[in-house]
Amino acid sequence: MAVKFYTVGDLVMHLSEAKRGGTLERLSKDIGRTDLLILDECNCCSEPLQTATRAEVS
């Protein structure tokens, strides 16, 4: 299982940078391949989980 974690602010920043850099479609596909997308609106986690495999999630 592919898991991605973003704070909402970080995701907006990544999307904006990808749009300016011409890589928005690639980022969109990368996020689309994710099985579980976790968005932290309150910035509660200090060390974000970027990608995890099924073994790491279990």
N, C-alpha and C positions, 0 to 999 in steps of 0.2 A: 504494500500500500504506500503510495507516494503522498507525503504530507508536506504542506508548506505553511509557514507562519509569517504573517506580516502585521505590523501595527498599521492602522488605516493610513496614517500620515506617511509611513514608509512606502506603502503600496502606491499611493497617489504620486509620491516623488519618483518612484521607479517607472510608473506609467508615463509621467510627464517627460522624464529623461529619454525614455524609449521613443516617444513620439518625436521629440526634437532630434534624436539621433537616427531616426528612420528604422528603428528595430521594434516598433510596437507590435507588428504582426507576429514576430518571433516570440516576444514576451507573452503575448496573448495565447499562443499555442502552448508555450511552456506551462503557463498557469492552467490552461484547459486540460492538460494531461495529468493534472494533480487529482488524486482521489479524494483528498480532504484538504480544504483551504480554511485556515483559522485566521480570523481577523480580530485583532485586539484593538478595540476602540478606545479603551481607557489607558493604554500603555502600562498594563499591569505586570507584564513579564519583562524582566531585565535582560535575560539572555534568550533571544528568540530561537526557536527550532526551525531551521531552514528546510531540511529535507530528512525524512525518516523512512526506513524500510519497514516492512511488515514485522520483522524480528524486533526492531527497535520500539515499535508502537505496542506490541503485545505485552 
